[in-house]
Amino acid sequence: MQESSDRDKQIRRVIFIEGSANFFILLVKTFVGFSTGSMAILGDAIHSLTDVANNVVAWFIAKISSQPADREHPYGHQKFETLAVLGLATLLTALAFELSLHAIRREQTEIATDPIALGLMFVVLITNIGIAAWERAWAKKLKSDLLLADAAHTFADSLTTVVVIVGWQLSVMGYPLLDTVCALGVAGLVLYLAFGLFKKAIPVLVDSIAIEPDEIVQVVKGVSGLRKVDRVRSRWIGSARAVDMVVYVDPHLTISESHAIADEIEKLLEEKLNINDVSIHIEPHSNGD
């Protein structure tokens, strides 16, 4: 329980740091946008404002998902994290279409070539890439889909910044068409990232199978006193897996003996498949069945 609590606190700490970085990026983009008169950068600043808002929401989602099971949520609150992943995937999809429309409908405007402004945008780019890599490392360490999704979102922001910077240079050099092609390519990559997040979140939310039933049966079939396994079901609860099954035992066994078999099954599933949430229903099984 303490380990889980520490994990949840670390997730919220990572989100807070990432949100602070996004706020810094928002301030830089706003300053550069107004100082150069670039609508593209000001639009990117608005997007950074949504990132900060998203970090606030993600922080609260992480806090909610870490709460223990209660009367209204007997299986816990972990799926709130998965729901947030779905929301981030939706945001990425919207960003991809926004980039595409912006690239296609872009109006020709004079772009300022202030070296200080360009340098600040490179600082934004490096900050985004660094935060995305750092957050992705923590996501893997903490096995957090929420952090992994947010890292993908931050990486997509880096791509947006690249488009803005390249757009400046190509516009100044007189090649606006190449800028449009570049932006559309980035939009396609962002859509690919969103697709990966949808593939991760949707199966959890619709209770798709978490592990093959035959694999579970193979692990437990050697338990002494177990005669038959039936109705093996599994599903995801956040990043964890839950299993329930019906097991048949000798009808002459005592209640204690039957529960000892169930305990042995639970122990095996935890050791072999790292499954901690197991629900077992015990049924008598005669030789004639």
KALIN-V625594 format. One record per run of one state. SS is the DSSP state (a for helix, b for strand, c for the rest). FROM is the first residue (numbers start at 1). TO is the last residue. If there is no record, write none. Layout:
BEGIN
ss & from & to
SS & FROM & TO
SS & FROM & TO
END
This chain:
BEGIN
ss & from & to
c & 1 & 1
a & 2 & 36
c & 37 & 38
a & 39 & 65
c & 66 & 78
a & 79 & 105
c & 106 & 114
a & 115 & 142
c & 143 & 144
a & 145 & 173
c & 174 & 175
a & 176 & 205
c & 206 & 212
a & 213 & 220
c & 221 & 225
b & 226 & 237
c & 238 & 239
b & 240 & 249
c & 250 & 254
a & 255 & 273
c & 274 & 276
b & 277 & 284
c & 285 & 289
END
